[in-house]
Amino acid sequence: MTNILVTGGAGYIGSHACKALAQAGYTPVTYDNLITGWQDAVKFGPFEQGDLLDRARLDEVFTKYRPAAVMHFAALSQVGEAMSQPGRYWTNNVAGSLNLIEAAVAANCLNFVFSSTCATYGEHDNVVLDEDTPQLPLNAYGASKRAIEDILRDFEAAYGLNHVIFRYFNVAGADPEGDVGEFHRPETHLVPLMLDAIDGKRDGLTVFGTDYDTPDGTCIRDYVHVCDLVDAHVLGLNWLEQGKGSRVFNLGTGSGFSVMEVIGHSKAVTNREVPYSIGPRRAGDCTKLVSGSTRAELELGWEPKRSTLETMIGDAWRWHQNGNYEK
């Protein structure tokens, strides 16, 4: 079977990608330093512990497995932390990714699928975002991802490194079969924070800002189910295998929901109230991020089948109750 190196494969999105790869007939090889990932989530192929900044370790893993492609998920991704500790993001995300890209080229592994973000766009008032929207990131997280996109283009020109870049919108949900799910420490994502509050695992949810220029004053985001997201990655890998060349795709549904709308849907799904309080805005948060592109659907044949709020929250709720890695 064909080996695919999956950086961050012990994390939330990476572990779901490993399952999707295994189901598609590949062998996912997880490379993770376990700082934010969980070894219990590595269930679908071999595990190699290592850091992106360790070039010798990367070379060792490339030599051992001879992967046909890389799926690169490993990154720091907290907006607040990126605002207060930008150097950490430039070092980990950019220098680490450059190390990985150079190791891939040295190993003649020239197909590369990259996990980018809609945060590269920054804030564009009252604009739905497509792949040609100017990239004006507001924080070191988005800026670091944009820089990696630039590195990939340079390495394509110099070495023929073919790549697919996916700019995600907000990812939610969990594997409906319960094999893997969403769990971070510390937790920063809205849906698991909300479910923790419902379940009494935290005092309550904090809604950061109610004075945004939106109908209810809270931020609007485009949510996509994690299983739909990783299905797109397998399609992106197939795209590269077919020699179709480098391409950028947004992954969103085109539908935006405010924080308060998500809270309302969670009450309907769980039949429980969400305890919450109002806090100040967080630095670096955009008012609205919604994908207006259908490129992934038209060119990759991607169809987001589970990306309704009811399904995402329902899958996450089942995982939350039964699959937490702390149990």
Contacts in CASP RR format, 6 or more apart in sequence:
PFRMAT RR
TARGET T0000
AUTHOR 0000-0000-0000
METHOD contacts of the structure
MODEL  1
MTNILVTGGAGYIGSHACKALAQAGYTPVTYDNLITGWQDAVKFGPFEQG
DLLDRARLDEVFTKYRPAAVMHFAALSQVGEAMSQPGRYWTNNVAGSLNL
IEAAVAANCLNFVFSSTCATYGEHDNVVLDEDTPQLPLNAYGASKRAIED
ILRDFEAAYGLNHVIFRYFNVAGADPEGDVGEFHRPETHLVPLMLDAIDG
KRDGLTVFGTDYDTPDGTCIRDYVHVCDLVDAHVLGLNWLEQGKGSRVFN
LGTGSGFSVMEVIGHSKAVTNREVPYSIGPRRAGDCTKLVSGSTRAELEL
GWEPKRSTLETMIGDAWRWHQNGNYEK
1 25 0 8 1.000
1 26 0 8 1.000
1 27 0 8 1.000
2 25 0 8 1.000
2 26 0 8 1.000
2 27 0 8 1.000
2 68 0 8 1.000
3 26 0 8 1.000
3 27 0 8 1.000
3 29 0 8 1.000
3 65 0 8 1.000
3 66 0 8 1.000
3 67 0 8 1.000
3 68 0 8 1.000
4 21 0 8 1.000
4 26 0 8 1.000
4 27 0 8 1.000
4 28 0 8 1.000
4 29 0 8 1.000
4 67 0 8 1.000
4 68 0 8 1.000
4 69 0 8 1.000
4 70 0 8 1.000
4 71 0 8 1.000
4 237 0 8 1.000
5 29 0 8 1.000
5 31 0 8 1.000
5 61 0 8 1.000
5 62 0 8 1.000
5 65 0 8 1.000
5 67 0 8 1.000
5 69 0 8 1.000
5 70 0 8 1.000
5 71 0 8 1.000
5 104 0 8 1.000
5 109 0 8 1.000
6 14 0 8 1.000
6 17 0 8 1.000
6 18 0 8 1.000
6 21 0 8 1.000
6 28 0 8 1.000
6 29 0 8 1.000
6 30 0 8 1.000
6 31 0 8 1.000
6 70 0 8 1.000
6 71 0 8 1.000
6 73 0 8 1.000
7 31 0 8 1.000
7 32 0 8 1.000
7 52 0 8 1.000
7 70 0 8 1.000
7 71 0 8 1.000
7 72 0 8 1.000
7 73 0 8 1.000
7 74 0 8 1.000
7 100 0 8 1.000
8 14 0 8 1.000
8 30 0 8 1.000
8 31 0 8 1.000
8 32 0 8 1.000
8 37 0 8 1.000
8 73 0 8 1.000
8 74 0 8 1.000
9 15 0 8 1.000
9 17 0 8 1.000
9 18 0 8 1.000
9 28 0 8 1.000
9 30 0 8 1.000
9 31 0 8 1.000
9 32 0 8 1.000
9 37 0 8 1.000
9 41 0 8 1.000
9 42 0 8 1.000
9 73 0 8 1.000
9 74 0 8 1.000
10 30 0 8 1.000
10 32 0 8 1.000
10 34 0 8 1.000
10 37 0 8 1.000
10 38 0 8 1.000
10 39 0 8 1.000
10 41 0 8 1.000
10 42 0 8 1.000
10 47 0 8 1.000
11 32 0 8 1.000
11 36 0 8 1.000
11 37 0 8 1.000
11 38 0 8 1.000
11 41 0 8 1.000
11 73 0 8 1.000
12 171 0 8 1.000
12 181 0 8 1.000
12 182 0 8 1.000
12 183 0 8 1.000
12 184 0 8 1.000
12 226 0 8 1.000
13 73 0 8 1.000
13 115 0 8 1.000
13 171 0 8 1.000
13 226 0 8 1.000
13 229 0 8 1.000
13 230 0 8 1.000
14 30 0 8 1.000
14 71 0 8 1.000
14 73 0 8 1.000
14 230 0 8 1.000
15 38 0 8 1.000
15 41 0 8 1.000
15 42 0 8 1.000
15 43 0 8 1.000
15 180 0 8 1.000
15 181 0 8 1.000
16 175 0 8 1.000
16 180 0 8 1.000
16 181 0 8 1.000
16 226 0 8 1.000
16 227 0 8 1.000
16 229 0 8 1.000
16 230 0 8 1.000
17 28 0 8 1.000
17 71 0 8 1.000
17 73 0 8 1.000
17 230 0 8 1.000
17 233 0 8 1.000
17 234 0 8 1.000
18 28 0 8 1.000
18 30 0 8 1.000
18 42 0 8 1.000
18 43 0 8 1.000
18 44 0 8 1.000
18 45 0 8 1.000
19 43 0 8 1.000
19 44 0 8 1.000
19 175 0 8 1.000
19 179 0 8 1.000
19 180 0 8 1.000
19 230 0 8 1.000
20 227 0 8 1.000
20 230 0 8 1.000
20 231 0 8 1.000
20 233 0 8 1.000
20 234 0 8 1.000
21 27 0 8 1.000
21 28 0 8 1.000
21 44 0 8 1.000
21 71 0 8 1.000
21 234 0 8 1.000
21 237 0 8 1.000
22 28 0 8 1.000
22 44 0 8 1.000
22 45 0 8 1.000
24 234 0 8 1.000
26 237 0 8 1.000
27 45 0 8 1.000
27 46 0 8 1.000
28 44 0 8 1.000
28 45 0 8 1.000
28 71 0 8 1.000
29 45 0 8 1.000
29 46 0 8 1.000
29 47 0 8 1.000
29 48 0 8 1.000
29 61 0 8 1.000
29 65 0 8 1.000
29 67 0 8 1.000
30 42 0 8 1.000
30 45 0 8 1.000
30 46 0 8 1.000
30 47 0 8 1.000
30 48 0 8 1.000
31 48 0 8 1.000
31 49 0 8 1.000
31 50 0 8 1.000
31 58 0 8 1.000
31 61 0 8 1.000
31 74 0 8 1.000
32 42 0 8 1.000
32 47 0 8 1.000
32 49 0 8 1.000
32 50 0 8 1.000
32 74 0 8 1.000
33 49 0 8 1.000
33 50 0 8 1.000
33 51 0 8 1.000
33 52 0 8 1.000
33 74 0 8 1.000
34 49 0 8 1.000
36 76 0 8 1.000
36 184 0 8 1.000
36 185 0 8 1.000
38 183 0 8 1.000
38 325 0 8 1.000
39 47 0 8 1.000
40 325 0 8 1.000
41 180 0 8 1.000
41 181 0 8 1.000
41 325 0 8 1.000
43 179 0 8 1.000
43 180 0 8 1.000
46 65 0 8 1.000
48 61 0 8 1.000
48 64 0 8 1.000
50 57 0 8 1.000
50 61 0 8 1.000
51 57 0 8 1.000
52 58 0 8 1.000
52 74 0 8 1.000
52 92 0 8 1.000
52 96 0 8 1.000
52 97 0 8 1.000
52 99 0 8 1.000
52 100 0 8 1.000
53 91 0 8 1.000
53 92 0 8 1.000
53 95 0 8 1.000
53 96 0 8 1.000
53 99 0 8 1.000
54 99 0 8 1.000
55 99 0 8 1.000
55 102 0 8 1.000
55 103 0 8 1.000
58 99 0 8 1.000
58 100 0 8 1.000
58 103 0 8 1.000
59 103 0 8 1.000
59 106 0 8 1.000
59 107 0 8 1.000
62 103 0 8 1.000
62 104 0 8 1.000
62 106 0 8 1.000
62 107 0 8 1.000
62 109 0 8 1.000
63 107 0 8 1.000
66 107 0 8 1.000
66 109 0 8 1.000
67 107 0 8 1.000
67 109 0 8 1.000
68 109 0 8 1.000
68 111 0 8 1.000
68 241 0 8 1.000
69 109 0 8 1.000
69 111 0 8 1.000
69 112 0 8 1.000
69 113 0 8 1.000
69 237 0 8 1.000
69 240 0 8 1.000
69 241 0 8 1.000
70 100 0 8 1.000
70 104 0 8 1.000
70 109 0 8 1.000
70 111 0 8 1.000
70 112 0 8 1.000
70 113 0 8 1.000
71 113 0 8 1.000
71 115 0 8 1.000
71 233 0 8 1.000
71 237 0 8 1.000
72 97 0 8 1.000
72 100 0 8 1.000
72 112 0 8 1.000
72 113 0 8 1.000
72 114 0 8 1.000
72 115 0 8 1.000
73 115 0 8 1.000
75 92 0 8 1.000
75 93 0 8 1.000
75 97 0 8 1.000
75 115 0 8 1.000
75 144 0 8 1.000
75 145 0 8 1.000
76 82 0 8 1.000
76 88 0 8 1.000
76 89 0 8 1.000
76 92 0 8 1.000
76 93 0 8 1.000
76 141 0 8 1.000
77 117 0 8 1.000
77 141 0 8 1.000
78 141 0 8 1.000
78 188 0 8 1.000
79 119 0 8 1.000
79 139 0 8 1.000
79 141 0 8 1.000
79 282 0 8 1.000
79 283 0 8 1.000
79 284 0 8 1.000
79 285 0 8 1.000
80 139 0 8 1.000
80 282 0 8 1.000
80 283 0 8 1.000
80 284 0 8 1.000
81 88 0 8 1.000
81 89 0 8 1.000
82 89 0 8 1.000
82 139 0 8 1.000
82 140 0 8 1.000
82 141 0 8 1.000
82 142 0 8 1.000
82 144 0 8 1.000
83 139 0 8 1.000
83 140 0 8 1.000
83 283 0 8 1.000
83 284 0 8 1.000
85 140 0 8 1.000
86 139 0 8 1.000
86 140 0 8 1.000
87 140 0 8 1.000
89 140 0 8 1.000
89 141 0 8 1.000
89 143 0 8 1.000
89 144 0 8 1.000
90 140 0 8 1.000
90 144 0 8 1.000
90 147 0 8 1.000
93 141 0 8 1.000
93 144 0 8 1.000
93 145 0 8 1.000
93 147 0 8 1.000
93 148 0 8 1.000
94 144 0 8 1.000
94 147 0 8 1.000
94 148 0 8 1.000
94 151 0 8 1.000
97 148 0 8 1.000
97 151 0 8 1.000
98 148 0 8 1.000
98 151 0 8 1.000
101 112 0 8 1.000
101 151 0 8 1.000
101 152 0 8 1.000
101 155 0 8 1.000
101 161 0 8 1.000
104 110 0 8 1.000
104 112 0 8 1.000
104 161 0 8 1.000
105 155 0 8 1.000
105 159 0 8 1.000
105 161 0 8 1.000
110 159 0 8 1.000
110 160 0 8 1.000
110 161 0 8 1.000
110 162 0 8 1.000
111 162 0 8 1.000
111 163 0 8 1.000
111 237 0 8 1.000
111 240 0 8 1.000
111 241 0 8 1.000
112 152 0 8 1.000
112 161 0 8 1.000
112 162 0 8 1.000
112 163 0 8 1.000
112 164 0 8 1.000
112 240 0 8 1.000
113 163 0 8 1.000
113 164 0 8 1.000
113 166 0 8 1.000
113 233 0 8 1.000
113 236 0 8 1.000
113 237 0 8 1.000
113 240 0 8 1.000
114 148 0 8 1.000
114 149 0 8 1.000
114 152 0 8 1.000
114 163 0 8 1.000
114 164 0 8 1.000
114 165 0 8 1.000
114 166 0 8 1.000
115 166 0 8 1.000
115 168 0 8 1.000
116 145 0 8 1.000
116 146 0 8 1.000
116 148 0 8 1.000
116 149 0 8 1.000
116 165 0 8 1.000
116 166 0 8 1.000
116 167 0 8 1.000
116 168 0 8 1.000
117 141 0 8 1.000
117 142 0 8 1.000
117 145 0 8 1.000
117 167 0 8 1.000
117 168 0 8 1.000
118 129 0 8 1.000
118 167 0 8 1.000
118 168 0 8 1.000
118 169 0 8 1.000
118 222 0 8 1.000
118 250 0 8 1.000
118 289 0 8 1.000
118 291 0 8 1.000
119 137 0 8 1.000
119 138 0 8 1.000
119 139 0 8 1.000
119 141 0 8 1.000
119 142 0 8 1.000
119 145 0 8 1.000
119 286 0 8 1.000
119 289 0 8 1.000
120 135 0 8 1.000
120 137 0 8 1.000
120 142 0 8 1.000
120 143 0 8 1.000
120 145 0 8 1.000
120 146 0 8 1.000
120 149 0 8 1.000
120 167 0 8 1.000
121 129 0 8 1.000
121 133 0 8 1.000
121 134 0 8 1.000
121 135 0 8 1.000
121 136 0 8 1.000
121 137 0 8 1.000
121 167 0 8 1.000
121 289 0 8 1.000
122 135 0 8 1.000
122 136 0 8 1.000
122 137 0 8 1.000
122 138 0 8 1.000
122 142 0 8 1.000
122 286 0 8 1.000
122 289 0 8 1.000
123 136 0 8 1.000
123 138 0 8 1.000
123 286 0 8 1.000
123 287 0 8 1.000
123 288 0 8 1.000
124 133 0 8 1.000
124 134 0 8 1.000
124 136 0 8 1.000
125 213 0 8 1.000
125 287 0 8 1.000
125 288 0 8 1.000
126 288 0 8 1.000
127 133 0 8 1.000
128 254 0 8 1.000
128 290 0 8 1.000
128 291 0 8 1.000
128 292 0 8 1.000
129 250 0 8 1.000
129 289 0 8 1.000
129 290 0 8 1.000
129 291 0 8 1.000
129 292 0 8 1.000
129 293 0 8 1.000
130 250 0 8 1.000
130 291 0 8 1.000
130 292 0 8 1.000
130 293 0 8 1.000
130 295 0 8 1.000
131 167 0 8 1.000
131 248 0 8 1.000
131 249 0 8 1.000
131 250 0 8 1.000
131 293 0 8 1.000
131 295 0 8 1.000
135 146 0 8 1.000
137 143 0 8 1.000
137 145 0 8 1.000
137 146 0 8 1.000
138 284 0 8 1.000
138 286 0 8 1.000
139 283 0 8 1.000
139 284 0 8 1.000
149 165 0 8 1.000
149 248 0 8 1.000
152 161 0 8 1.000
152 163 0 8 1.000
152 165 0 8 1.000
152 246 0 8 1.000
153 246 0 8 1.000
155 161 0 8 1.000
156 162 0 8 1.000
156 163 0 8 1.000
156 246 0 8 1.000
162 240 0 8 1.000
162 243 0 8 1.000
162 245 0 8 1.000
162 246 0 8 1.000
163 240 0 8 1.000
163 246 0 8 1.000
164 236 0 8 1.000
164 237 0 8 1.000
164 239 0 8 1.000
164 240 0 8 1.000
164 246 0 8 1.000
164 247 0 8 1.000
164 248 0 8 1.000
164 249 0 8 1.000
165 246 0 8 1.000
165 247 0 8 1.000
165 248 0 8 1.000
165 249 0 8 1.000
166 229 0 8 1.000
166 232 0 8 1.000
166 233 0 8 1.000
166 236 0 8 1.000
166 249 0 8 1.000
166 250 0 8 1.000
166 251 0 8 1.000
167 248 0 8 1.000
167 249 0 8 1.000
167 250 0 8 1.000
167 251 0 8 1.000
168 224 0 8 1.000
168 229 0 8 1.000
168 251 0 8 1.000
168 252 0 8 1.000
169 221 0 8 1.000
169 222 0 8 1.000
169 223 0 8 1.000
169 224 0 8 1.000
169 250 0 8 1.000
169 251 0 8 1.000
169 252 0 8 1.000
169 253 0 8 1.000
169 289 0 8 1.000
169 290 0 8 1.000
169 291 0 8 1.000
170 190 0 8 1.000
170 221 0 8 1.000
170 222 0 8 1.000
170 223 0 8 1.000
170 224 0 8 1.000
170 289 0 8 1.000
171 223 0 8 1.000
171 224 0 8 1.000
171 225 0 8 1.000
171 226 0 8 1.000
171 229 0 8 1.000
172 182 0 8 1.000
172 189 0 8 1.000
172 190 0 8 1.000
172 191 0 8 1.000
172 223 0 8 1.000
172 224 0 8 1.000
172 225 0 8 1.000
172 226 0 8 1.000
172 312 0 8 1.000
172 313 0 8 1.000
172 316 0 8 1.000
173 181 0 8 1.000
173 182 0 8 1.000
173 191 0 8 1.000
173 225 0 8 1.000
173 226 0 8 1.000
173 227 0 8 1.000
173 306 0 8 1.000
173 311 0 8 1.000
173 312 0 8 1.000
173 313 0 8 1.000
173 314 0 8 1.000
173 315 0 8 1.000
173 316 0 8 1.000
173 319 0 8 1.000
174 180 0 8 1.000
174 181 0 8 1.000
174 182 0 8 1.000
174 226 0 8 1.000
174 315 0 8 1.000
174 316 0 8 1.000
174 318 0 8 1.000
174 319 0 8 1.000
174 320 0 8 1.000
175 181 0 8 1.000
175 226 0 8 1.000
175 227 0 8 1.000
175 315 0 8 1.000
175 319 0 8 1.000
176 227 0 8 1.000
176 306 0 8 1.000
176 315 0 8 1.000
176 318 0 8 1.000
178 318 0 8 1.000
178 319 0 8 1.000
178 322 0 8 1.000
178 323 0 8 1.000
181 226 0 8 1.000
181 316 0 8 1.000
181 319 0 8 1.000
181 323 0 8 1.000
182 189 0 8 1.000
182 191 0 8 1.000
182 192 0 8 1.000
182 226 0 8 1.000
182 316 0 8 1.000
182 319 0 8 1.000
183 192 0 8 1.000
183 324 0 8 1.000
183 325 0 8 1.000
183 326 0 8 1.000
184 192 0 8 1.000
187 193 0 8 1.000
187 196 0 8 1.000
190 221 0 8 1.000
190 259 0 8 1.000
190 262 0 8 1.000
191 262 0 8 1.000
191 266 0 8 1.000
191 312 0 8 1.000
191 313 0 8 1.000
191 316 0 8 1.000
192 316 0 8 1.000
192 320 0 8 1.000
193 202 0 8 1.000
193 205 0 8 1.000
194 205 0 8 1.000
194 262 0 8 1.000
194 263 0 8 1.000
194 266 0 8 1.000
194 274 0 8 1.000
195 266 0 8 1.000
195 270 0 8 1.000
195 313 0 8 1.000
195 316 0 8 1.000
195 317 0 8 1.000
195 320 0 8 1.000
196 202 0 8 1.000
196 204 0 8 1.000
196 320 0 8 1.000
197 203 0 8 1.000
197 204 0 8 1.000
197 205 0 8 1.000
197 274 0 8 1.000
197 275 0 8 1.000
197 276 0 8 1.000
198 266 0 8 1.000
198 270 0 8 1.000
198 272 0 8 1.000
198 273 0 8 1.000
198 274 0 8 1.000
198 275 0 8 1.000
199 320 0 8 1.000
199 321 0 8 1.000
203 275 0 8 1.000
204 275 0 8 1.000
204 276 0 8 1.000
204 277 0 8 1.000
205 263 0 8 1.000
205 274 0 8 1.000
205 275 0 8 1.000
205 276 0 8 1.000
205 277 0 8 1.000
206 276 0 8 1.000
206 277 0 8 1.000
206 278 0 8 1.000
206 279 0 8 1.000
207 218 0 8 1.000
207 259 0 8 1.000
207 260 0 8 1.000
207 263 0 8 1.000
207 276 0 8 1.000
207 277 0 8 1.000
207 278 0 8 1.000
207 279 0 8 1.000
208 219 0 8 1.000
208 259 0 8 1.000
208 279 0 8 1.000
208 280 0 8 1.000
208 281 0 8 1.000
208 282 0 8 1.000
208 285 0 8 1.000
209 217 0 8 1.000
209 218 0 8 1.000
209 219 0 8 1.000
209 278 0 8 1.000
209 279 0 8 1.000
209 280 0 8 1.000
209 281 0 8 1.000
209 282 0 8 1.000
210 216 0 8 1.000
210 217 0 8 1.000
210 218 0 8 1.000
210 278 0 8 1.000
211 217 0 8 1.000
211 281 0 8 1.000
212 218 0 8 1.000
212 219 0 8 1.000
212 220 0 8 1.000
212 281 0 8 1.000
212 287 0 8 1.000
212 288 0 8 1.000
213 287 0 8 1.000
214 220 0 8 1.000
214 258 0 8 1.000
214 287 0 8 1.000
214 288 0 8 1.000
215 258 0 8 1.000
216 258 0 8 1.000
216 260 0 8 1.000
216 261 0 8 1.000
217 258 0 8 1.000
217 260 0 8 1.000
218 258 0 8 1.000
218 259 0 8 1.000
218 260 0 8 1.000
219 258 0 8 1.000
219 259 0 8 1.000
219 285 0 8 1.000
219 286 0 8 1.000
219 287 0 8 1.000
219 288 0 8 1.000
220 256 0 8 1.000
220 257 0 8 1.000
220 258 0 8 1.000
220 287 0 8 1.000
220 288 0 8 1.000
220 289 0 8 1.000
220 290 0 8 1.000
221 256 0 8 1.000
221 257 0 8 1.000
221 288 0 8 1.000
221 289 0 8 1.000
221 290 0 8 1.000
222 252 0 8 1.000
222 253 0 8 1.000
222 254 0 8 1.000
222 255 0 8 1.000
222 256 0 8 1.000
222 257 0 8 1.000
222 289 0 8 1.000
222 290 0 8 1.000
222 291 0 8 1.000
223 253 0 8 1.000
223 255 0 8 1.000
223 256 0 8 1.000
223 257 0 8 1.000
223 262 0 8 1.000
223 307 0 8 1.000
223 309 0 8 1.000
223 312 0 8 1.000
224 251 0 8 1.000
224 252 0 8 1.000
224 253 0 8 1.000
224 304 0 8 1.000
224 307 0 8 1.000
225 304 0 8 1.000
225 305 0 8 1.000
225 306 0 8 1.000
225 307 0 8 1.000
225 311 0 8 1.000
225 312 0 8 1.000
225 315 0 8 1.000
227 306 0 8 1.000
228 251 0 8 1.000
228 302 0 8 1.000
228 303 0 8 1.000
228 304 0 8 1.000
228 305 0 8 1.000
228 306 0 8 1.000
228 307 0 8 1.000
229 251 0 8 1.000
231 302 0 8 1.000
232 249 0 8 1.000
232 251 0 8 1.000
232 296 0 8 1.000
232 300 0 8 1.000
232 302 0 8 1.000
235 296 0 8 1.000
235 300 0 8 1.000
235 301 0 8 1.000
235 302 0 8 1.000
236 249 0 8 1.000
236 300 0 8 1.000
239 245 0 8 1.000
239 247 0 8 1.000
239 299 0 8 1.000
239 300 0 8 1.000
247 299 0 8 1.000
249 293 0 8 1.000
249 295 0 8 1.000
249 296 0 8 1.000
249 299 0 8 1.000
249 300 0 8 1.000
249 302 0 8 1.000
250 291 0 8 1.000
250 292 0 8 1.000
250 293 0 8 1.000
250 295 0 8 1.000
250 296 0 8 1.000
251 291 0 8 1.000
251 296 0 8 1.000
251 302 0 8 1.000
252 291 0 8 1.000
252 292 0 8 1.000
252 293 0 8 1.000
252 304 0 8 1.000
252 307 0 8 1.000
253 291 0 8 1.000
253 304 0 8 1.000
253 307 0 8 1.000
254 290 0 8 1.000
254 291 0 8 1.000
254 292 0 8 1.000
255 290 0 8 1.000
256 288 0 8 1.000
256 290 0 8 1.000
257 265 0 8 1.000
257 309 0 8 1.000
261 309 0 8 1.000
262 309 0 8 1.000
262 313 0 8 1.000
263 274 0 8 1.000
263 276 0 8 1.000
264 274 0 8 1.000
265 309 0 8 1.000
265 310 0 8 1.000
265 313 0 8 1.000
266 274 0 8 1.000
266 313 0 8 1.000
267 273 0 8 1.000
267 274 0 8 1.000
268 310 0 8 1.000
269 310 0 8 1.000
269 313 0 8 1.000
269 314 0 8 1.000
269 317 0 8 1.000
270 313 0 8 1.000
270 314 0 8 1.000
270 317 0 8 1.000
296 302 0 8 1.000
297 303 0 8 1.000
306 312 0 8 1.000
306 315 0 8 1.000
END
